[in-house]
Amino acid sequence: MSAPRIASKICGLSTPQAVTAALDGQAAYLGFIFFPASPRNIAPEAAGALTGPVRGQAQVVAVSVDPSDALIDQIMTHLRPDLIQLHGAEPPARVAAIGQRTGARTIKVIPVSEPGDLAGVGAYESAADHLMFEGRPPKDATLPGGVGARFDWTLLSGRRFSRPWFLAGGLDPWNVTEAISLSGAPAVDVSSGVERGPGLKDPALITAFLDAVRRA
């Protein structure tokens, strides 16, 4: 089976069954979340135990929110991720420092709800290895992402960035094809859109999502 044209990241994994479904569907990136407030939070040791079959098949991504150096070091010791995804208010200098500290590539998440939210992207293009554009959560949200918030995907149509980028926020097996078409995204990220409840990944939905991306 040839590799999909559009790369996919399945985020918030915590069970062997979900990891297997992601690998079987040829997800390019598998994300593990290290943020206590998230229902998808996992201990670095547990994430490390899940990644045995992943190496060589997909890229391992550690996701955190304004992580301390101590947490970063713990993640590197137990997980050895290929990439670190930063989902908080990390300024460009902090993003660059984490990349230098770890040797891992970085993904910086940019929350989007209106065109003006893209104005500061340039500063991160020189600091991060990848960008991720995600729907900005509602003001009363308790999490910075993974809440199914989406935005006008056409805001990204025709835009060119100096770094590879992902589209995220509110994607699921039923709308991801349209999202790719409207945004021109070269890669997509999903978390809540393949769950049957908060933090409960559904292998069948993961398979359906990856099949839809393959058809896009």
ZASE-882594 format. One record per residue (C-alpha): residue number from 1; x, y negated, z negated. Coordinates in steps of 0.5 Angstrom, whole numbers, plus 2048, in hexadecimal, padded with zeros to 3 digits. Example, Ala and Ser with C-alpha at 12.3 -4.5 7.8 and 13.67 -1.06 7.14 Angstrom:
<atoms>
1,819,809,7F0
2,81B,802,7F2
</atoms>
This chain:
<atoms>
1,800,800,800
2,803,7F9,802
3,804,7F4,7FD
4,7FE,7EF,7FD
5,7FF,7E8,801
6,7FD,7E4,7FA
7,800,7E6,7F4
8,7FC,7E7,7EE
9,7FE,7E7,7E6
10,7F9,7EA,7E1
11,7FA,7E7,7DB
12,7F9,7E9,7D3
13,7FA,7F0,7D4
14,7FA,7F4,7CE
15,7F8,7FB,7CF
16,7FC,801,7D3
17,7F5,802,7D8
18,7F5,7FA,7DA
19,7FD,7FB,7DB
20,7FC,801,7E0
21,7F6,7FE,7E3
22,7FA,7F7,7E5
23,800,7FB,7E7
24,7FB,800,7EB
25,7F8,7FA,7EF
26,7FF,7F7,7F0
27,7FF,7F1,7EC
28,806,7ED,7ED
29,806,7EA,7E5
30,803,7ED,7DF
31,802,7E8,7D9
32,802,7E9,7D2
33,800,7E4,7CD
34,804,7E2,7C7
35,7FF,7DD,7C3
36,7FB,7DE,7BD
37,7F5,7DA,7BF
38,7F4,7DE,7C5
39,7F0,7E5,7C5
40,7F5,7E8,7CA
41,7FB,7E6,7C5
42,800,7EC,7C4
43,806,7ED,7C0
44,80C,7ED,7C4
45,80E,7F4,7C2
46,807,7F7,7C4
47,808,7F3,7CB
48,80F,7F6,7CC
49,80C,7FD,7CB
50,807,7FC,7D1
51,80C,7FA,7D6
52,810,800,7D7
53,80C,802,7DD
54,80C,7FB,7DF
55,814,7FA,7E1
56,815,7FA,7E8
57,80E,7FA,7EA
58,80C,7F3,7E8
59,80E,7ED,7E4
60,80D,7EC,7DD
61,80B,7E5,7DA
62,80B,7E3,7D3
63,805,7DE,7D2
64,806,7D9,7CC
65,803,7D2,7CA
66,809,7CD,7C7
67,80D,7D3,7C5
68,812,7D2,7C0
69,81A,7D4,7C1
70,819,7DA,7BC
71,813,7DD,7C0
72,816,7DC,7C6
73,81C,7E0,7C4
74,817,7E5,7C1
75,814,7E6,7C7
76,81A,7E7,7CB
77,81D,7EC,7C6
78,817,7F0,7C7
79,814,7EF,7CD
80,819,7EC,7D2
81,815,7E9,7D7
82,816,7E7,7DE
83,812,7E0,7DD
84,810,7DC,7D7
85,809,7D8,7D8
86,808,7D2,7D4
87,801,7D0,7D3
88,802,7CA,7CE
89,804,7C3,7CE
90,80B,7C5,7CF
91,80F,7BF,7D3
92,813,7C0,7D9
93,819,7C0,7D4
94,817,7C6,7D0
95,815,7CA,7D6
96,81C,7C9,7D9
97,81F,7CB,7D2
98,81B,7D1,7D1
99,81D,7D3,7D8
100,825,7D2,7D6
101,824,7D5,7CF
102,821,7DC,7D2
103,823,7DC,7D9
104,81C,7DE,7DB
105,818,7DA,7E0
106,813,7D6,7DE
107,80C,7D4,7E0
108,809,7CE,7DD
109,801,7CD,7DD
110,7FE,7C7,7DF
111,7F7,7C6,7DD
112,7F2,7C3,7E2
113,7EB,7C0,7E3
114,7EC,7BA,7E7
115,7F1,7B7,7ED
116,7F5,7B3,7E8
117,7F7,7B9,7E4
118,7FC,7BB,7E9
119,800,7B4,7E9
120,805,7B7,7E4
121,807,7BD,7E8
122,80D,7BB,7EA
123,811,7BA,7E4
124,80F,7C2,7E3
125,812,7C4,7EA
126,819,7C2,7E8
127,818,7C6,7E1
128,814,7CC,7E2
129,815,7D2,7E7
130,80D,7D3,7E8
131,807,7CE,7E7
132,800,7D1,7E5
133,7FA,7CC,7E6
134,7F4,7CE,7E2
135,7EE,7CB,7E0
136,7EE,7C7,7DA
137,7EA,7CA,7D4
138,7E4,7C6,7D1
139,7E6,7C1,7CC
140,7E3,7C5,7C7
141,7E7,7CB,7C9
142,7EB,7CF,7C4
143,7F0,7D2,7C9
144,7F4,7CE,7CE
145,7F2,7D3,7D3
146,7EF,7DA,7D5
147,7E8,7D7,7D4
148,7E6,7D8,7DB
149,7E6,7D0,7DC
150,7E7,7CF,7E4
151,7E8,7C8,7E8
152,7E7,7C6,7EF
153,7EB,7CB,7F3
154,7EC,7C6,7F9
155,7F0,7C1,7F5
156,7F6,7C6,7F6
157,7F4,7C7,7FE
158,7FA,7C5,802
159,7FE,7C3,7FC
160,806,7C5,7FD
161,80A,7C6,7F6
162,811,7C7,7F6
163,810,7CD,7F1
164,80B,7D3,7F2
165,805,7D3,7EF
166,7FF,7D6,7EC
167,7F7,7D5,7EC
168,7F4,7D7,7E6
169,7EE,7D5,7E2
170,7E7,7D8,7E3
171,7E9,7DD,7E8
172,7E6,7E4,7E8
173,7E5,7EA,7ED
174,7DF,7E6,7F0
175,7E2,7DF,7F2
176,7E9,7E0,7F2
177,7E9,7E1,7FA
178,7E5,7DA,7FB
179,7EA,7D7,7F6
180,7F0,7D9,7FA
181,7ED,7D7,800
182,7EB,7D0,7FD
183,7F1,7CF,7FA
184,7F7,7D2,7FE
185,7FA,7D5,7F8
186,7FF,7DA,7F9
187,7FE,7DD,7F2
188,7F8,7DE,7EE
189,7F8,7DF,7E6
190,7F2,7E3,7E2
191,7F1,7E4,7DB
192,7E9,7E3,7D9
193,7E7,7E5,7DF
194,7E9,7EC,7DF
195,7E6,7ED,7D8
196,7E0,7F0,7D5
197,7E1,7EC,7CF
198,7E6,7E7,7CC
199,7EC,7EB,7CC
200,7E9,7F1,7CF
201,7EC,7F3,7D6
202,7E8,7F7,7DA
203,7EC,7FB,7DF
204,7E7,7FC,7E4
205,7E6,7F4,7E4
206,7EE,7F4,7E5
207,7ED,7F9,7EB
208,7E8,7F5,7EE
209,7EB,7EE,7ED
210,7F2,7F1,7F0
211,7EE,7F4,7F6
212,7EA,7ED,7F7
213,7F1,7EA,7F8
214,7F4,7EF,7FC
215,7EE,7ED,801
216,7EF,7E6,801
</atoms>
